[in-house]
Amino acid sequence: MNLERLPNEEKLTLCRKYYFGNVYNVCVWGFAFLPFLWLVNVVWFFKEAFVKPTYTEQLQIKTYVKCSGLGFLLWVAVLTTWITIFQHFRAEWGEVGDYLSFTIPLGIP
Amino acid sequence: MISVIVVMTIFLVVLYKYRCYKFIHGWLILSSLMMLFWFSFMYLGEVFKTYNLAMDYPTVAMIIWNFGVVGMICIHWKGPLQLQQAYLIAISALMALVFIKYLPEWSAWVILGAISVYDLVAVLCPKGPLRMLVETAQERNEPIFPALIYSSAMIWMVGMANPARHAEPTNQDTGMFCLISAYNPLALTMLRGVKLGLGDFIFYSVLVGKAAATGGDWNTTLACFVAILIGLCLTLLLLAIFKKALPALPISITFGLVFYFSTDNLVRPFMDNLAAHQFYI
């Protein structure tokens, strides 16, 4: 997929679909726990939104890129907090900690 | 095992010829789905166990879910080229790992050799299934399934009658590969850049992986790696000369196997002896 070859409207549609995270433009799936998708959206459309000279659809693309970026940062914050909490308190939680664990390190409580 | 691959190749070509596209698409989607989710889950588990890290189910679920969904979107729909390439490489590597882990010792080598021969036959003979697949795709002027092909560059030129020489490799999900070069001056859309079938990647990776796992020595692994690269360059050269569909497997795999066995049996004792006697060249 080479972005330069697409006409502007298609770029907008693509960006929007990536933002919402689904193919059929139904909002429901959009926020389906997919921070990685938002990251791809930001990286891919960054130049389009902020570096290139203005064109009609650019404003909307900018909004989508910004919202994707915000969503991604939010998810990063949430995940970092959860991982820190889990790693720190895993031993103290006893049974619940074991139940949540995918792998349990050997030799360390 | 070989018969399974042969049967599946022929089956795929028959389906393609009779335009059972839905079936093929469904099968491709299912297999890539399985690979993205299940195999990466297993791989991740192994990695965490090796490094003795604790990991919880929710985080793992998030990682695999993101990886899988974005992978499906990238490969089967639209996505940035580099990301698509990265995903295809990742899938090939995972598949190769599965082969290396679960195939018995000698079977892997025999299979590599047999598949190269089959590839040669299937692509170059006029009635070979792979050749028919490629020719049918060219007749109908449609691109071969994106999930099976790794393309190095994608430039769509609409409306230009530019005689571009491009190589189109196709590969089967079962692992057959061929490198195709089609000369198509009148097509409305043309693809430039080299396209290599995914199966080729998988078998190259299997070769190098087995060399690394059982050779036990960096020399062997490096020799195999270099051999495969040389084989690939030669294949591309032949592609430029012949401008037809070419099997990408045989040359590289032959070189790789030859280098592996010779390095393993000749070079290693030589180096060991040299090191033991403290004799540096």
Contacts between the chains, C-beta under 8 A, distances in Angstrom:
chain1	res1	chain2	res2	distance
A	1	B	78	5.2
A	1	B	79	6.1
A	1	B	80	6.2
A	1	B	81	5.6
A	1	B	84	7.3
A	1	B	154	6.7
A	2	B	81	6.7
A	2	B	154	5.7
A	2	B	155	6.3
A	2	B	156	7.3
A	3	B	80	8.0
A	5	B	155	7.4
A	5	B	156	5.6
A	14	B	78	6.5
A	21	B	69	7.9
A	23	B	77	6.6
A	32	B	69	7.9
A	33	B	62	6.6
A	33	B	65	6.4
A	33	B	66	7.7
A	34	B	65	7.7
A	34	B	66	5.9
A	34	B	69	6.0
A	34	B	70	7.2
A	35	B	66	6.6
A	36	B	66	3.8
A	36	B	67	7.1
A	36	B	69	7.9
A	36	B	70	5.1
A	37	B	66	7.3
A	37	B	69	6.9
A	37	B	70	5.4
A	37	B	73	7.3
A	40	B	70	6.2
A	40	B	79	7.2
A	40	B	80	6.9
A	40	B	83	6.5
A	43	B	80	7.7
A	44	B	80	4.9
A	79	B	59	7.1
A	79	B	62	6.8
A	82	B	58	7.1
A	82	B	59	7.0
A	83	B	59	6.1
A	86	B	54	7.9
A	86	B	56	5.1
A	86	B	59	7.4
A	87	B	54	6.5
A	90	B	54	5.8
A	90	B	56	7.6
A	100	B	56	4.5
A	100	B	57	5.7
A	100	B	58	7.0
A	101	B	54	6.1
A	101	B	55	7.0
A	101	B	56	5.6
A	101	B	57	7.3
A	102	B	45	7.0
A	102	B	48	7.0
A	102	B	55	4.5
A	102	B	56	5.9
A	102	B	57	5.2
A	102	B	59	7.9
A	102	B	60	4.8
A	103	B	45	6.5
A	103	B	48	4.4
A	103	B	49	5.4
A	103	B	53	6.8
A	103	B	54	6.4
A	103	B	55	5.2
A	104	B	54	6.3
A	105	B	52	4.4
A	105	B	53	6.2
A	105	B	54	5.2
A	106	B	52	6.2
A	107	B	52	7.4
A	108	B	52	7.5
A	108	B	54	8.0
